[in-house]
Amino acid sequence: MTRIAIIGAGPTWLSLAAFLTHMGVKVEVFEKNKKTTKYSKAMIMHARSLEAFDDVGIADSFVKEGEHLTSVKILNISQNKPLFDFNKIGKGLTKFPDVLTIEQSKTESILVEHLQQSWVTINRSHEITSITPKGKKQTLSFANGKNYDADYVVGCDWARSFVRHYLKLPFGWSTVQENFFVADAIIQSKKINKKEIYISFGDKQFCMLFPIDAQKNHYRIIGMVPRHFDDIKKLTFAMIQKEVIENLSLPITIVKTNRFSTYHVHSRYSSFGDGHILLAGDACHIHTPAGGRGMNTGIQDAYNLAWKLAMVSSWKADKKLLSTYNQERYPVAQELIHSTDRLFGYVNSNKLFSFFFRTVIIRIAALIVNLWLFRKKIFPLLGMLDIAYAKSDAITPSTLWSIESGQRLPYVPALYEKLRQKWFIILDCNVRLEDAPCEVMNIDDCFWLKQSYLILVRPDKHIAYIGNDAQQIKKYFAQREVKKNKTQ
């Protein structure tokens, strides 16, 4: 039996274990911590991550435990009217048309419970100290004296990744000069809409406020530390509280601060590994918190890697399929870092440009984002539904009208409810494919293409092929030596 070891902590490694287990692959997971985090930490969960968890059957647990944010207000620009309403711009594009905030402690607890129900043992207090090649395997040694031989190793062990250091992969970086803070606090206010995100691009500092647990008046505030505070090691929230409230321009009273910390914003990324040792999450990319995408990108790394690792390890597909993991996810991390850096660059640029960004660019955005054309573009961007893998060896380049291979399958509610598959599936619209290499689902023309067609859907719901040439699908499987598992 192929042995897969996942090293790390946090949502990425738990997600990878959940996705692999869902596909019938046995995994061993190792964490140096004694228990899951008790802190809120990463909080934003986007639509694409919830879609991934929906495949496993646990999305409803996150939806139940989280806070549903319905709109965004840019303070000083859209005081009385939201910049955009998530439910309006996301309606019909996904099963999850809003933004969910959920404490990382709850996210980890949900995943741990799911893994325990799936009979996955979590090996805690296992801090990795060495990786030693042993033939085709890797021997993992831990600080507690235990060893484990694995065929595949996935490092999800944060920014200071031991696994990445072992691979000697460069971790190119830049650091934003400004200091940032995060505060979790109990807030009282009669004016706050508990379903909204508030963002301030003030002339002194950037600041954002959103609920952690609205029923308990528990909120998170993220922002820039005022520049006149030099020694941030001694900084407390009480010292900047007045300026933060003034910058937010909201009538709020901060009753209690549960957590406060300061940090520098780093942007780094590396290769995602190759062969038998791979990386995911913060181990290969960290970036500014703009858009709340860090945890989500790690979850989607896991979603992309899981089916490929399952195909190669359990179903004996060509090992070259694993190289498409780096091929697909590296550009995503690269673009994410560049785009978030640009956004923070605009906010933190010189006073003249910053003033232009706040007073002109943001105001123009406030006018155009609610136009129908822009609404349909913005939510896929915010919800990470627009990520596509056009230049990948895990697809066959093909296009039918506006739908291209590499894209996420467009959302059709009735269809998505049936597509919790663990393997490839072919959607057949009046072609009536015979001798198919995988399961076939006959469908009506639910994508309004007005012709007969076939869509080969990968386990992560990205399109591997679209067209009416059945031979292309058979060729896809033959080239990658992918054979249908007898149990599927």
C-alpha positions as CSV (number, residue, x, y, z in Angstrom):
1,M,0.0,0.0,0.0
2,T,1.2,3.5,-0.9
3,R,2.0,5.5,2.2
4,I,1.2,9.2,2.2
5,A,2.4,11.5,5.1
6,I,1.1,15.0,5.6
7,I,3.3,17.2,7.8
8,G,1.9,20.4,9.3
9,A,-0.8,22.3,11.2
10,G,-3.8,24.4,10.4
11,P,-6.6,24.2,7.8
12,T,-4.4,23.3,4.8
13,W,-3.2,19.9,6.1
14,L,-6.5,19.1,7.6
15,S,-8.3,19.9,4.3
16,L,-5.8,17.7,2.3
17,A,-6.4,14.8,4.7
18,A,-10.1,15.3,4.3
19,F,-10.0,15.4,0.5
20,L,-7.7,12.4,0.2
21,T,-9.8,10.4,2.7
22,H,-12.9,11.3,0.7
23,M,-11.3,9.7,-2.4
24,G,-10.5,6.5,-0.5
25,V,-6.8,7.2,0.1
26,K,-5.3,6.3,3.5
27,V,-3.1,9.0,5.0
28,E,-0.9,9.6,8.0
29,V,-0.9,13.1,9.5
30,F,1.7,14.5,11.8
31,E,1.5,17.8,13.8
32,K,4.0,19.2,16.3
33,N,1.2,20.9,18.3
34,K,-0.6,19.1,21.1
35,K,-4.0,20.4,20.0
36,T,-5.8,22.6,17.5
37,T,-5.5,26.3,17.8
38,K,-7.8,28.2,20.3
39,Y,-7.5,31.5,18.4
40,S,-9.6,33.0,15.6
41,K,-6.6,33.7,13.3
42,A,-7.7,33.3,9.6
43,M,-11.4,34.0,9.3
44,I,-12.6,34.6,5.8
45,M,-13.9,31.6,3.9
46,H,-14.8,32.1,0.2
47,A,-17.3,30.4,-2.0
48,R,-14.7,28.2,-3.8
49,S,-13.5,26.8,-0.6
50,L,-17.0,26.0,0.6
51,E,-17.7,24.3,-2.8
52,A,-14.6,22.1,-2.1
53,F,-15.9,21.2,1.3
54,D,-19.3,20.6,-0.1
55,D,-17.8,17.7,-2.1
56,V,-16.8,16.1,1.1
57,G,-20.2,16.8,2.7
58,I,-19.1,19.2,5.5
59,A,-19.8,22.6,4.0
60,D,-23.0,22.8,5.9
61,S,-21.0,22.6,9.2
62,F,-19.0,25.7,8.2
63,V,-22.2,27.5,7.1
64,K,-23.9,26.8,10.4
65,E,-21.0,27.9,12.6
66,G,-20.0,31.0,10.6
67,E,-21.2,34.6,10.2
68,H,-22.7,35.4,6.8
69,L,-21.6,38.8,5.5
70,T,-23.9,40.2,2.9
71,S,-22.3,43.5,1.8
72,V,-19.4,45.9,2.0
73,K,-19.3,49.5,2.9
74,I,-16.4,51.8,2.1
75,L,-16.6,54.4,4.8
76,N,-16.5,58.1,3.8
77,I,-17.7,57.1,0.4
78,S,-20.7,54.7,0.8
79,Q,-21.8,55.5,4.3
80,N,-25.5,55.0,3.7
81,K,-25.3,52.5,0.8
82,P,-23.2,49.3,0.5
83,L,-20.5,49.3,-2.2
84,F,-22.0,46.0,-3.3
85,D,-24.3,43.3,-2.0
86,F,-22.8,39.8,-2.1
87,N,-26.2,38.1,-2.5
88,K,-27.0,40.2,-5.6
89,I,-23.6,39.9,-7.3
90,G,-23.2,36.2,-6.4
91,K,-26.7,35.0,-7.0
92,G,-26.8,32.1,-9.5
93,L,-23.0,31.8,-9.6
94,T,-22.6,29.4,-6.7
95,K,-24.4,27.7,-3.9
96,F,-22.6,30.0,-1.5
97,P,-23.2,33.6,-2.7
98,D,-21.9,35.5,0.3
99,V,-18.8,35.8,2.4
100,L,-18.4,33.6,5.4
101,T,-16.4,34.5,8.5
102,I,-15.5,31.7,10.8
103,E,-12.8,31.5,13.5
104,Q,-9.9,29.3,12.5
105,S,-10.4,27.4,15.8
106,K,-13.9,26.4,14.6
107,T,-12.6,25.5,11.1
108,E,-10.0,23.2,12.5
109,S,-12.5,21.6,15.0
110,I,-14.9,20.8,12.1
111,L,-12.1,19.2,10.1
112,V,-10.7,17.3,13.0
113,E,-14.2,15.9,13.9
114,H,-14.7,14.9,10.3
115,L,-11.3,13.1,10.1
116,Q,-12.0,11.3,13.4
117,Q,-15.4,10.1,12.0
118,S,-13.4,8.9,9.0
119,W,-11.1,6.9,11.2
120,V,-8.0,9.1,10.5
121,T,-5.5,9.2,13.4
122,I,-4.0,12.6,14.0
123,N,-0.4,12.1,15.3
124,R,0.1,15.1,17.6
125,S,3.3,16.2,19.3
126,H,5.2,15.0,16.3
127,E,7.8,17.7,15.4
128,I,9.7,16.7,12.3
129,T,13.5,16.8,12.6
130,S,14.8,15.0,9.5
131,I,13.9,13.5,6.1
132,T,16.1,10.8,4.9
133,P,15.8,9.1,1.4
134,K,15.4,5.4,1.7
135,G,15.2,3.9,-1.8
136,K,12.0,5.1,-3.3
137,K,10.7,6.1,0.2
138,Q,11.4,8.9,2.6
139,T,12.1,8.2,6.3
140,L,10.6,10.9,8.5
141,S,12.1,11.3,12.0
142,F,10.4,13.2,14.8
143,A,11.6,14.9,18.0
144,N,9.8,12.2,20.1
145,G,12.1,9.5,18.6
146,K,9.5,8.0,16.3
147,N,10.0,7.3,12.6
148,Y,7.7,6.8,9.6
149,D,8.5,5.6,6.0
150,A,6.4,7.4,3.4
151,D,6.1,7.1,-0.4
152,Y,4.9,10.7,-0.6
153,V,5.4,13.6,1.8
154,V,3.3,16.8,1.7
155,G,4.6,19.7,3.8
156,C,1.9,22.0,5.0
157,D,4.1,23.3,7.9
158,W,3.6,27.0,7.7
159,A,6.0,29.8,6.4
160,R,9.1,28.4,8.2
161,S,8.5,25.0,6.6
162,F,11.0,22.3,7.5
163,V,10.0,20.4,4.4
164,R,10.7,23.4,2.1
165,H,14.0,24.0,3.8
166,Y,14.9,20.3,3.2
167,L,14.1,20.8,-0.5
168,K,16.3,23.9,-0.5
169,L,13.7,25.8,-2.4
170,P,14.1,29.6,-2.6
171,F,11.4,31.6,-0.9
172,G,11.6,35.0,-2.6
173,W,10.2,37.8,-0.5
174,S,9.3,41.4,0.0
175,T,8.1,43.2,3.1
176,V,5.7,46.1,3.4
177,Q,7.3,48.9,5.4
178,E,4.2,49.7,7.4
179,N,3.3,47.9,10.6
180,F,-0.1,46.3,10.9
181,F,-2.3,45.3,13.8
182,V,-5.2,42.8,14.4
183,A,-7.6,43.2,17.3
184,D,-10.4,41.0,18.4
185,A,-12.8,43.0,20.5
186,I,-16.3,43.3,22.0
187,I,-18.0,46.3,20.4
188,Q,-21.2,48.0,21.2
189,S,-23.0,50.2,18.6
190,K,-26.5,50.9,17.5
191,K,-25.4,51.9,14.0
192,I,-23.4,48.9,12.8
193,N,-25.1,46.4,10.5
194,K,-23.9,43.1,11.8
195,K,-23.9,41.6,8.3
196,E,-21.6,44.1,6.8
197,I,-17.8,44.5,6.3
198,Y,-16.6,48.1,6.9
199,I,-13.5,49.4,5.2
200,S,-11.9,52.8,5.7
201,F,-9.2,54.2,3.4
202,G,-8.6,57.2,5.7
203,D,-6.0,59.8,5.1
204,K,-4.0,58.4,8.1
205,Q,-4.4,54.7,7.9
206,F,-6.2,51.8,6.3
207,C,-8.7,50.0,8.6
208,M,-11.3,47.2,8.3
209,L,-14.0,45.9,10.7
210,F,-16.2,42.8,10.4
211,P,-18.0,40.4,12.8
212,I,-16.5,37.3,14.3
213,D,-19.7,36.4,16.3
214,A,-22.3,39.1,15.8
215,Q,-24.6,37.7,18.5
216,K,-21.9,38.2,21.1
217,N,-20.8,41.6,19.6
218,H,-17.4,40.1,18.9
219,Y,-15.6,41.8,16.0
220,R,-12.2,41.9,14.3
221,I,-10.4,45.1,13.5
222,I,-7.4,45.0,11.1
223,G,-5.4,48.1,10.1
224,M,-2.2,50.0,9.9
225,V,-0.4,51.1,13.0
226,P,-0.3,54.9,13.0
227,R,3.1,55.9,11.8
228,H,4.1,58.0,14.8
229,F,4.3,54.8,16.9
230,D,7.8,53.6,16.6
231,D,8.2,50.9,19.2
232,I,5.4,48.5,18.3
233,K,6.8,45.9,20.7
234,K,5.3,47.9,23.6
235,L,2.2,48.9,21.7
236,T,-1.2,48.1,23.1
237,F,-4.6,48.5,21.5
238,A,-5.5,51.1,24.2
239,M,-2.8,53.3,22.8
240,I,-4.2,53.5,19.3
241,Q,-7.9,52.8,20.0
242,K,-9.0,56.5,19.8
243,E,-7.3,57.0,16.3
244,V,-8.8,53.7,15.1
245,I,-12.3,54.8,16.0
246,E,-11.8,58.2,14.4
247,N,-10.5,56.6,11.2
248,L,-13.4,54.2,11.0
249,S,-15.8,57.2,11.5
250,L,-18.3,54.8,13.2
251,P,-20.1,55.4,16.4
252,I,-18.7,52.4,18.3
253,T,-17.7,51.7,21.9
254,I,-15.0,49.1,22.4
255,V,-15.9,47.3,25.6
256,K,-13.1,44.8,25.8
257,T,-10.1,43.7,23.8
258,N,-9.7,39.9,23.7
259,R,-6.7,39.8,21.5
260,F,-4.2,42.3,20.0
261,S,-1.0,41.8,18.0
262,T,1.1,43.6,15.5
263,Y,3.0,42.2,12.5
264,H,4.8,43.0,9.3
265,V,3.2,42.0,6.1
266,H,5.4,39.6,4.1
267,S,4.9,38.4,0.5
268,R,6.8,35.2,-0.4
269,Y,6.3,32.2,-2.7
270,S,8.3,29.2,-3.8
271,S,7.9,26.1,-6.0
272,F,5.2,23.7,-4.8
273,G,7.7,20.8,-4.9
274,D,7.8,17.9,-7.3
275,G,8.1,14.2,-7.4
276,H,7.5,12.5,-4.0
277,I,7.9,15.6,-1.8
278,L,5.4,18.4,-2.2
279,L,4.3,21.6,-0.4
280,A,0.9,23.3,0.1
281,G,-0.4,26.4,1.9
282,D,1.8,28.8,3.8
283,A,4.7,26.5,3.3
284,C,5.0,27.8,-0.3
285,H,3.2,31.1,-0.3
286,I,2.4,33.9,2.2
287,H,1.1,37.3,1.4
288,T,-0.8,40.4,2.6
289,P,-4.2,39.8,4.1
290,A,-6.0,41.8,1.4
291,G,-9.1,39.8,0.4
292,G,-8.7,37.2,3.1
293,R,-7.2,34.7,0.7
294,G,-4.4,33.1,2.6
295,M,-6.2,30.2,4.2
296,N,-8.5,29.8,1.1
297,T,-5.5,29.5,-1.2
298,G,-4.1,26.8,1.0
299,I,-7.4,24.9,1.0
300,Q,-7.6,25.1,-2.8
301,D,-4.0,23.9,-3.0
302,A,-5.2,20.8,-1.1
303,Y,-8.2,20.4,-3.4
304,N,-6.1,20.5,-6.5
305,L,-3.4,18.2,-5.1
306,A,-5.7,15.6,-3.5
307,W,-7.2,14.1,-6.7
308,K,-3.8,14.0,-8.5
309,L,-2.1,12.3,-5.5
310,A,-5.0,9.9,-5.3
311,M,-4.8,9.0,-9.1
312,V,-1.0,8.4,-8.9
313,S,-0.8,6.7,-5.5
314,S,-3.8,4.5,-5.6
315,W,-4.9,4.3,-9.2
316,K,-1.4,4.1,-10.8
317,A,-1.8,7.0,-13.1
318,D,1.3,8.5,-14.8
319,K,3.4,10.2,-12.2
320,K,3.8,13.2,-14.5
321,L,0.2,14.1,-13.4
322,L,1.7,15.3,-10.1
323,S,3.9,17.8,-11.9
324,T,0.7,19.6,-13.0
325,Y,0.1,20.5,-9.3
326,N,3.0,23.0,-9.4
327,Q,2.1,23.9,-13.0
328,E,-1.4,24.9,-12.0
329,R,-1.0,26.3,-8.5
330,Y,2.3,28.2,-8.8
331,P,0.8,30.8,-11.2
332,V,-2.2,31.2,-8.8
333,A,0.1,32.0,-5.9
334,Q,2.2,34.3,-8.0
335,E,-0.7,36.3,-9.3
336,L,-2.3,36.4,-5.8
337,I,0.8,37.9,-4.3
338,H,1.3,40.4,-7.1
339,S,-2.3,41.6,-6.9
340,T,-2.5,41.9,-3.1
341,D,0.9,43.7,-3.1
342,R,-0.5,46.2,-5.7
343,L,-3.6,46.8,-3.6
344,F,-1.5,47.5,-0.5
345,G,0.9,49.6,-2.6
346,Y,-2.0,51.8,-3.6
347,V,-3.1,52.2,0.0
348,N,0.3,52.9,1.3
349,S,1.8,54.9,-1.6
350,N,2.8,58.6,-1.3
351,K,0.2,61.0,0.0
352,L,-0.8,62.4,-3.3
353,F,-1.4,59.1,-5.0
354,S,-3.0,57.7,-1.9
355,F,-5.4,60.6,-1.8
356,F,-6.2,60.1,-5.6
357,F,-6.8,56.4,-4.9
358,R,-9.2,57.1,-2.0
359,T,-11.1,60.0,-3.5
360,V,-11.2,59.1,-7.2
361,I,-10.5,55.5,-8.0
362,I,-12.6,54.1,-5.1
363,R,-15.5,56.5,-5.9
364,I,-15.5,55.4,-9.5
365,A,-15.4,51.7,-8.4
366,A,-18.4,52.5,-6.2
367,L,-20.4,53.6,-9.2
368,I,-19.5,50.9,-11.7
369,V,-19.5,47.7,-9.5
370,N,-23.3,47.6,-9.3
371,L,-23.7,47.6,-13.0
372,W,-24.9,44.2,-14.2
373,L,-21.8,43.5,-16.3
374,F,-19.4,44.2,-13.5
375,R,-21.5,42.4,-10.9
376,K,-21.1,39.1,-12.8
377,K,-17.3,39.7,-12.9
378,I,-16.7,40.8,-9.4
379,F,-18.1,38.0,-7.3
380,P,-16.1,35.3,-9.2
381,L,-13.0,37.3,-8.4
382,L,-13.9,37.8,-4.7
383,G,-15.1,34.3,-4.2
384,M,-12.1,32.8,-6.1
385,L,-14.4,31.1,-8.6
386,D,-12.6,32.6,-11.6
387,I,-9.3,30.7,-11.1
388,A,-8.6,28.7,-14.3
389,Y,-5.8,26.4,-15.4
390,A,-5.6,27.2,-19.1
391,K,-1.9,26.3,-19.5
392,S,-1.8,22.9,-17.9
393,D,-0.9,19.4,-19.0
394,A,-3.9,18.2,-16.9
395,I,-6.4,19.5,-19.5
396,T,-6.9,19.2,-23.2
397,P,-7.1,22.7,-24.7
398,S,-10.6,23.2,-26.0
399,T,-13.3,25.8,-26.3
400,L,-17.1,25.8,-26.9
401,W,-18.5,29.3,-27.1
402,S,-17.4,31.1,-23.9
403,I,-16.6,27.9,-21.9
404,E,-13.0,26.8,-22.0
405,S,-11.1,23.8,-20.6
406,G,-9.3,24.7,-17.4
407,Q,-12.2,26.8,-16.1
408,R,-14.3,25.8,-13.2
409,L,-17.5,24.2,-14.5
410,P,-20.2,26.9,-14.6
411,Y,-22.6,26.6,-11.8
412,V,-25.9,24.8,-12.4
413,P,-27.7,24.0,-9.1
414,A,-29.3,20.7,-10.0
415,L,-26.1,19.5,-11.7
416,Y,-23.7,20.5,-8.9
417,E,-25.8,18.6,-6.4
418,K,-25.1,15.5,-8.3
419,L,-21.4,16.2,-8.9
420,R,-19.8,15.1,-5.6
421,Q,-17.8,12.6,-7.6
422,K,-14.5,11.1,-6.4
423,W,-13.3,10.6,-10.0
424,F,-13.7,12.0,-13.4
425,I,-17.2,12.2,-14.9
426,I,-18.4,12.9,-18.5
427,L,-21.4,15.2,-19.0
428,D,-23.0,14.0,-22.2
429,C,-25.4,16.4,-24.0
430,N,-27.0,14.3,-26.8
431,V,-23.7,12.8,-28.1
432,R,-24.4,9.4,-26.4
433,L,-20.8,8.4,-25.9
434,E,-20.1,4.6,-25.9
435,D,-17.4,2.6,-24.2
436,A,-16.6,5.6,-22.0
437,P,-13.5,5.5,-19.8
438,C,-15.4,6.8,-16.8
439,E,-18.9,7.5,-15.5
440,V,-21.2,9.3,-17.9
441,M,-24.1,11.6,-16.9
442,N,-26.6,12.4,-19.7
443,I,-27.7,16.0,-19.4
444,D,-29.9,18.5,-21.2
445,D,-28.3,21.6,-22.7
446,C,-28.1,23.3,-19.3
447,F,-25.2,25.6,-20.5
448,W,-27.2,27.0,-23.4
449,L,-24.6,26.0,-26.1
450,K,-27.4,24.9,-28.6
451,Q,-25.5,21.9,-29.9
452,S,-24.4,18.4,-28.8
453,Y,-21.3,18.3,-26.7
454,L,-19.2,16.4,-24.1
455,I,-17.6,17.9,-21.0
456,L,-15.0,15.9,-19.1
457,V,-15.1,17.2,-15.5
458,R,-12.1,16.6,-13.2
459,P,-12.7,15.7,-9.5
460,D,-12.1,19.3,-8.6
461,K,-14.9,20.4,-11.0
462,H,-12.5,22.0,-13.4
463,I,-13.1,21.2,-17.1
464,A,-10.5,18.8,-18.6
465,Y,-12.1,18.9,-22.1
466,I,-15.2,20.4,-23.8
467,G,-16.3,19.6,-27.3
468,N,-18.0,16.8,-29.3
469,D,-14.9,14.7,-30.1
470,A,-15.2,11.5,-28.0
471,Q,-11.7,10.4,-29.1
472,Q,-10.2,13.4,-27.3
473,I,-11.6,12.1,-24.0
474,K,-10.3,8.6,-24.6
475,K,-6.9,10.1,-25.6
476,Y,-6.9,12.1,-22.4
477,F,-7.1,9.0,-20.2
478,A,-4.7,7.0,-22.4
479,Q,-1.9,9.6,-22.4
480,R,-2.0,9.9,-18.6
481,E,-2.4,6.2,-18.0
482,V,-5.5,6.9,-15.9
483,K,-7.7,3.8,-15.5
484,K,-11.0,3.6,-13.8
485,N,-10.7,2.2,-10.3
486,K,-12.9,-0.9,-9.9
487,T,-14.3,0.5,-6.7
488,Q,-15.5,3.7,-8.3
